[in-house]
Amino acid sequence: MPAWPEHVIWWHVYPLGFVGAPIRDGVDPDADPVHRLDRLDPWLDHVIELGLNGLLLGPVFASETHGYDTVDHLRIDPRLGDTADLDRLVSAARGRGIRVLLDGVFNHVGRGHPAFRDLREDGPSLFRGRWVDGRFEPEVFEGHDALVALDHASADVVDLVVEVMCHWLDHGIDGWRLDAAYAVPSSFWAQVLPRVRERFPDAWFLGEVIHGDGPQIVRESTIDSLTQYELWQGIWHGISDGNLFELSHAVERHDELLSTYAPQTFVGNHDVSRIASAVGADLVPHALAVLFTVAGTPSVYAGDEFGWTGVKEERLGGDDAVRPEFPARPDEVDPDEGILRVHRELIALRRRKPWLWRAHTDVIEVTNTAIALRTAVGDDAVVVALNIGDEPVSLPVADGRQLVTGEGAPADGRIELGPRGWAVLEA
């Protein structure tokens, strides 16, 4: 595994929404390019000002609707622009020291993919399914009829994914997010990734895994890191449901992963309700305090730093609220200044203490509405104290002596927090 992921914190963007591209009606994947991708350029300095140094891009390849129904992995979606537009963005990011990760949808494709359109019963197939009375009935992804499943037992699919990954790594990107990696056999990735690493040894691979045995998947697949949905759920539900024992359990489970890999951590992404909607704006700092002080490779979903809201719904268009268009420039946003400040302060702490990437966290004390966490390596420690209740609390802070952000002052190894108060301290 390369060394650089230890120091990266991602800004996660859903490009089609960000640039205001049409998502459903009238999308023509063969249309002439509309050069919208350069709308990201003015935001790169915002990434740096936040203290981040990674740009995790959602799907950018030609597709029929939302980007996850790919029809050409080697062509930029014409709603975003063309290859030259991506090259310019990668170059501009690299010039600022920003790493770039692309979203690889290698579990399925859209029905408009040429290999599916031209499928013949007597020809080679990239897809799972069966021929019935001269008609191919494909397997589809999780009941989505528009998403045709690739056949990961096929050597042709292995070759296709190796070709696609190497093609864009050759254009200067730093690695891949592997969409729906939990639905792909680990043996497939174990064939693909070593071949890619032979040419690009510094590439990093992040698997989207919602459930399953993470350490086993990493060992069998050779994927470097997996998305940490269990911690996200522990943070969200622990805070919103007033049950911090759930958060405590998630943190302890999180620690168990570290002997195998450092997970990718988050409190928001393109597939879930925004954290400000999930827990309320006044408790967003509590969620961030956990995110930025436990082990892993953190990401900020673009817009969360401003305190934006949005609820994901299970319906057609139900993602739109969490995938909005962004203004032309950061200075056109009217942010929640408190949430923006907390992001900056906690990201700065993370930058000062890169050892947090693989450090273990101890639960010092927990009740339904209050928790104290200590993450440490040797004599260096970070302590988080959270109160999500409506009454003041007193919490132990061990060797946490200096307030980094939040409220209160430690005395005699404890800190007094007001209703919904929080504090992050260092030794």
C-alpha positions in Angstrom: 0.0 0.0 0.0 1.3 3.5 -0.8 2.2 5.9 2.0 0.3 8.9 0.9 -3.2 7.8 2.0 -2.0 8.2 5.6 -2.1 12.0 5.0 -5.1 12.5 2.8 -8.5 13.8 3.7 -11.0 13.8 0.9 -13.6 16.3 -0.4 -16.2 14.1 -1.9 -18.1 15.5 -4.9 -21.0 14.2 -7.0 -20.0 15.9 -10.3 -23.3 15.6 -12.3 -25.2 17.3 -9.5 -22.4 19.8 -8.6 -22.4 21.2 -12.2 -26.1 21.3 -12.6 -26.2 18.7 -15.4 -29.5 17.1 -16.4 -29.8 13.7 -14.6 -32.9 12.0 -16.1 -34.8 13.7 -18.9 -33.3 14.0 -22.3 -29.9 12.6 -21.5 -28.0 11.5 -24.6 -24.7 9.8 -23.8 -23.6 10.3 -27.4 -24.2 14.0 -27.4 -21.5 16.6 -28.1 -19.7 17.7 -24.9 -21.0 20.5 -22.7 -17.9 21.7 -20.8 -19.2 21.9 -17.3 -16.4 20.1 -15.4 -14.4 23.3 -15.2 -17.0 24.6 -12.7 -15.0 22.7 -10.1 -11.8 24.7 -10.7 -12.8 27.7 -8.5 -13.5 25.3 -5.7 -10.0 23.8 -5.5 -8.7 26.7 -3.4 -11.7 26.1 -1.0 -10.5 22.5 -0.6 -7.1 23.7 0.4 -8.5 26.4 2.7 -10.5 23.8 4.5 -7.3 21.8 5.1 -8.2 19.0 2.8 -5.9 17.6 0.1 -8.0 15.0 -1.8 -10.8 15.2 -4.4 -13.0 12.1 -4.5 -15.1 12.4 -7.6 -18.3 10.5 -8.2 -19.0 9.0 -11.6 -17.6 11.0 -14.6 -18.0 8.5 -17.4 -20.6 8.5 -20.2 -23.9 7.2 -18.8 -27.6 7.2 -19.4 -28.8 8.9 -16.2 -27.2 9.3 -12.8 -23.7 8.2 -13.7 -23.9 4.6 -12.3 -25.3 3.2 -15.5 -22.1 3.5 -17.5 -22.1 3.1 -21.3 -18.4 4.0 -21.9 -15.7 3.8 -19.3 -13.2 5.4 -21.6 -15.1 8.5 -22.4 -16.0 11.4 -20.1 -19.7 12.0 -19.8 -20.6 14.7 -22.4 -22.7 16.4 -19.7 -19.5 17.1 -18.0 -17.2 17.7 -21.0 -14.4 15.6 -22.5 -11.1 14.1 -21.6 -9.3 17.4 -22.0 -11.6 18.9 -19.3 -10.7 16.1 -16.9 -7.0 16.4 -17.7 -7.1 20.1 -16.8 -8.9 19.4 -13.6 -6.4 16.8 -12.5 -3.6 19.1 -13.4 -5.1 22.0 -11.5 -5.6 19.7 -8.5 -2.1 18.3 -8.7 -0.7 21.8 -8.8 -2.2 22.5 -5.4 -1.1 19.1 -3.9 -4.6 17.6 -4.2 -4.9 13.9 -4.9 -7.7 12.7 -7.2 -9.8 9.6 -6.9 -12.3 8.4 -9.6 -15.4 6.4 -9.1 -15.2 3.0 -10.9 -18.5 1.3 -11.5 -17.4 -2.2 -12.4 -20.2 -4.3 -11.0 -22.7 -3.3 -13.7 -23.3 -1.1 -16.7 -26.3 0.6 -18.3 -28.4 -1.2 -20.9 -27.1 1.3 -23.5 -23.6 -0.1 -23.2 -22.4 -1.2 -26.7 -21.4 -4.7 -25.6 -24.9 -5.3 -24.2 -26.7 -3.7 -27.2 -24.7 -5.9 -29.6 -25.0 -9.1 -27.6 -25.3 -12.3 -29.7 -26.1 -15.8 -28.5 -23.1 -17.2 -30.4 -20.7 -14.5 -29.3 -18.7 -13.6 -26.2 -20.5 -12.1 -23.3 -19.5 -9.7 -20.5 -22.7 -10.2 -18.6 -24.4 -12.6 -16.2 -27.6 -14.1 -17.3 -29.1 -16.7 -19.6 -30.5 -17.1 -23.1 -34.1 -18.1 -23.3 -35.7 -18.6 -26.8 -33.1 -16.5 -28.4 -33.4 -13.6 -25.9 -30.9 -12.8 -23.3 -32.2 -12.3 -19.8 -29.5 -10.5 -17.8 -29.0 -10.5 -14.1 -29.5 -6.9 -12.7 -28.1 -5.1 -9.8 -30.3 -5.1 -6.7 -33.5 -5.1 -8.7 -32.6 -2.1 -10.8 -33.6 -3.2 -14.3 -31.5 -0.6 -16.0 -28.3 -1.9 -14.4 -27.0 -5.0 -16.1 -24.6 -7.1 -14.0 -21.1 -7.9 -15.4 -19.9 -11.5 -15.3 -16.9 -11.3 -12.9 -16.0 -14.9 -13.8 -15.1 -13.8 -17.3 -11.5 -13.1 -18.2 -12.8 -10.5 -20.6 -14.3 -8.5 -17.8 -11.0 -8.7 -15.8 -9.2 -7.4 -18.9 -11.7 -4.6 -19.4 -11.4 -3.3 -15.8 -7.6 -3.5 -15.9 -7.6 -1.5 -19.1 -10.0 1.1 -17.8 -8.1 1.6 -14.5 -4.7 1.9 -16.2 -6.1 4.2 -18.8 -7.2 6.9 -16.3 -4.3 6.3 -13.9 -2.1 7.1 -17.0 -4.0 10.5 -17.1 -2.7 11.3 -13.6 -5.4 10.2 -11.2 -4.2 8.6 -7.9 -6.6 5.7 -7.5 -10.2 4.3 -7.6 -13.3 4.1 -5.5 -14.8 0.7 -6.4 -18.5 1.2 -6.5 -20.6 -1.7 -5.0 -17.5 -3.6 -4.2 -19.5 -5.7 -1.8 -21.4 -7.2 -4.7 -18.3 -8.2 -6.6 -16.4 -11.5 -5.7 -13.2 -10.7 -3.9 -11.5 -13.1 -6.3 -12.2 -10.7 -9.1 -10.4 -7.8 -7.4 -7.6 -10.2 -6.6 -7.1 -10.7 -10.3 -7.5 -7.1 -11.3 -5.6 -5.0 -8.7 -2.2 -6.7 -8.8 -2.1 -6.3 -12.5 -2.9 -2.6 -12.1 -0.3 -2.2 -9.3 2.4 -3.6 -11.5 2.1 -0.5 -13.6 1.0 2.0 -10.9 2.4 0.9 -7.6 1.3 4.1 -5.8 -2.4 3.7 -6.8 -4.9 3.4 -3.9 -8.1 1.4 -4.0 -11.2 2.1 -1.9 -14.0 -0.4 -1.9 -17.6 0.6 -1.3 -18.7 -2.1 1.3 -21.9 -1.6 3.1 -22.0 -4.9 4.9 -19.9 -8.0 5.3 -16.6 -9.1 6.9 -14.3 -6.2 6.1 -11.0 -7.8 7.1 -11.8 -10.9 5.1 -12.7 -8.9 2.1 -9.5 -6.9 2.3 -7.3 -10.0 2.7 -9.0 -11.9 -0.2 -9.5 -8.9 -2.6 -6.2 -6.9 -1.9 -8.4 -3.7 -1.8 -6.6 -1.1 0.4 -9.5 0.3 2.3 -13.3 0.0 2.7 -16.1 2.4 3.4 -17.0 2.4 7.1 -20.8 2.4 7.1 -20.9 0.8 10.5 -19.2 3.8 12.2 -21.3 6.2 10.1 -24.5 4.5 11.4 -23.1 4.4 15.0 -22.5 8.2 14.8 -25.8 9.1 13.2 -28.1 6.8 15.2 -26.1 7.1 18.4 -26.7 10.9 18.3 -30.1 11.2 16.7 -31.6 8.3 18.8 -30.0 9.5 22.1 -28.2 6.2 22.5 -24.5 6.7 22.7 -24.0 3.1 23.6 -24.5 2.4 19.9 -21.7 4.8 19.1 -19.5 3.2 21.8 -20.1 -0.2 20.2 -19.3 1.1 16.7 -16.1 2.7 17.9 -15.0 -0.5 19.5 -15.8 -2.5 16.4 -14.0 0.1 14.3 -10.8 -0.5 16.4 -11.0 -4.2 15.5 -10.5 -3.4 11.8 -7.2 -1.5 12.3 -5.0 -4.6 12.4 -6.0 -5.3 8.8 -6.7 -1.9 7.2 -7.5 1.8 7.9 -11.2 2.3 6.8 -12.5 5.3 4.9 -14.7 7.2 7.4 -17.4 9.8 6.8 -20.6 11.3 8.2 -22.0 12.1 4.8 -21.9 11.0 1.2 -24.0 11.1 -2.0 -26.1 8.1 -0.9 -27.3 9.2 2.6 -29.1 12.1 4.2 -26.9 15.0 5.1 -25.6 15.0 8.6 -27.2 18.3 9.5 -30.6 16.8 8.6 -29.8 13.5 10.3 -28.8 14.9 13.7 -29.7 18.6 13.7 -27.3 21.5 13.1 -26.5 21.9 16.8 -25.2 18.3 17.1 -23.2 18.3 13.9 -20.0 19.3 15.8 -20.5 16.2 18.0 -20.5 14.0 14.9 -17.5 15.8 13.4 -15.5 15.4 16.7 -15.8 11.6 16.4 -15.1 11.6 12.6 -11.8 13.5 12.9 -10.4 11.9 16.0 -10.8 8.2 15.3 -8.7 6.2 13.0 -9.3 6.0 9.2 -9.1 8.1 6.1 -11.8 10.8 6.5 -13.9 12.5 3.9 -16.1 15.5 3.9 -19.1 15.4 1.6 -19.2 18.6 -0.3 -21.7 21.0 1.2 -21.6 19.4 4.7 -19.0 21.9 5.7 -21.5 24.7 5.1 -24.2 23.0 7.2 -26.3 22.2 4.2 -29.4 20.0 4.7 -31.0 17.3 2.5 -32.9 14.1 3.1 -32.5 11.0 0.9 -35.8 9.4 0.0 -36.5 6.0 -1.5 -38.1 7.1 -4.7 -37.2 8.2 -8.2 -35.3 11.4 -7.7 -34.9 10.7 -4.0 -31.2 11.5 -4.2 -31.6 14.9 -5.6 -31.8 16.7 -2.3 -28.3 15.4 -1.3 -26.8 16.0 -4.8 -27.6 19.7 -5.5 -26.0 22.1 -7.9 -23.3 24.3 -6.4 -22.9 28.0 -7.0 -20.2 29.2 -9.3 -17.8 30.1 -6.5 -17.4 29.4 -2.7 -17.9 33.0 -1.8 -21.5 32.8 -3.1 -22.4 30.4 -0.3 -24.1 31.6 2.9 -22.7 29.0 5.3 -23.4 28.1 8.8 -20.3 29.8 10.2 -20.2 27.6 13.3 -20.2 24.4 11.4 -17.6 25.7 8.9 -15.3 26.8 11.7 -15.6 23.4 13.5 -14.6 21.7 10.2 -11.5 23.9 9.9 -10.5 23.4 13.5 -10.9 19.7 13.5 -9.2 19.2 10.2 -6.3 21.3 11.5 -6.1 19.0 14.5 -6.0 16.0 12.2 -3.2 17.6 10.2 -1.1 18.1 13.3 -1.6 14.5 14.4 -1.3 12.2 11.4 -0.8 9.3 13.8 -4.6 9.4 14.2 -4.9 7.5 10.9 -4.2 4.1 12.6 -4.6 4.9 16.3 -6.9 3.0 18.7 -9.7 4.7 20.6 -10.8 3.8 24.2 -14.2 4.5 25.5 -13.6 6.2 28.9 -17.2 6.6 29.9 -20.6 6.3 28.2 -24.2 6.9 29.0 -27.2 7.2 26.7 -26.5 10.9 26.3 -22.8 11.4 27.1 -19.6 9.9 26.1 -15.8 10.4 26.5 -13.3 8.9 24.0 -9.5 8.9 24.1 -7.4 8.2 21.0 -3.7 7.9 21.6 -0.3 6.8 20.5 2.3 6.8 23.3 2.1 10.0 25.3 0.2 11.9 22.6 -3.6 11.8 23.0 -6.8 13.4 21.8 -9.9 13.3 24.1 -13.4 13.9 22.9 -16.2 14.7 25.4 -19.8 14.9 24.1 -23.1 15.7 25.8 -26.2 15.3 23.5 -28.6 15.7 26.4 -30.5 18.7 27.8 -28.8 18.6 31.2 -25.3 19.5 32.2 -22.8 16.7 32.7 -19.4 16.1 34.1 -17.1 13.7 32.1 -13.6 12.3 32.7 -11.0 13.5 30.2 -8.0 11.4 31.3 -4.9 13.3 30.2 -6.8 15.8 28.0 -5.5 19.1 29.3 -5.6 21.6 26.4 -8.9 22.6 24.8 -8.6 22.4 21.0 -12.2 23.3 20.1 -15.6 23.2 21.7 -16.3 24.5 25.2 -15.2 24.2 28.8 -11.9 23.8 30.6 -10.7 20.6 32.2 -10.0 20.5 35.9 -8.9 17.6 38.0 -9.2 15.2 35.1 -12.8 16.1 34.3 -14.8 18.6 32.2 -18.1 20.2 32.8 -20.3 20.4 29.7 -23.6 22.3 29.3 -26.6 21.0 27.5 -25.5 19.7 24.1 -22.0 20.7 24.9 -18.9 19.2 23.5 -15.1 19.5 23.7 -12.0 18.1 22.0 -8.8 18.3 24.0 -5.2 17.2 23.6 -2.7 16.0 26.1 
